[in-house]
Amino acid sequence: MLTSEVYWMRVIAGDFKGRPLKSVPTHKTRPTTDKVKEAVFHGIGPFFDGGRALDLFAGSGGLGIEALSRGVGSCVFVDQQHQAVKTVYENIELLKLEDRTEVFRTDAYRAMKAAGKRGLQFDYIFLDPPYKKFSYKELMEALLDHGLAAEGAIIICEHDASEKIPEQVGSFKRMKTDHYGSNIGVSIFE
């Protein structure tokens, strides 16, 4: 349910387990539920020894912060909504993660182009755009075009359960898709 009120989420595991996170106080952002977050990280981890993450449609930053809490070394957060970026900064400050993070207010494609020009590569890439508004195929093609996926990178796509997600995009192969409730799907690519 989308709401314009601020409510608190939490970090599920790792160094910041149980710590509260602010949600974005706007109806334009849909936070990832704890149940889905837990399932995502059990599917790709659940804990890490370093690496670099990209939280491309960051919202409150919950997925990237969860990755940092579980041992990922650094994370780049991107969102084009002012309130979302403000919330990411507040959550990073709350957990004192400034030295392990970068935050950008821009659209996904500009962010990918800029990261590519900087030669950045990521081990974990979270794609959680507004449901049915972006093509996952096009997003993954852009990741490949800009050389953003490190060798062995994992891409996590949160999507509407009814969306058709490709089996393969370039060198990315879908490893699995799970559904949570009637409207949330998560697909993991390697």
Protein Blocks (a to p, Z undefined) as FASTA:
>chain_A
ZZfbdcddddfbdjkgoiacddddbfkbccddfklmmmmmmmmmmbceedjdddfbnono
mmmmmmmmnopabdcdddfbfklmmmmmmmmmmnopmlmcccddddfklmmmmmmmnopa
cfbdcddddehkacfklmmmmmmmnopacghiacdddddfkbccdfbgcjbccfbdcdeh
jkbccdddZZ
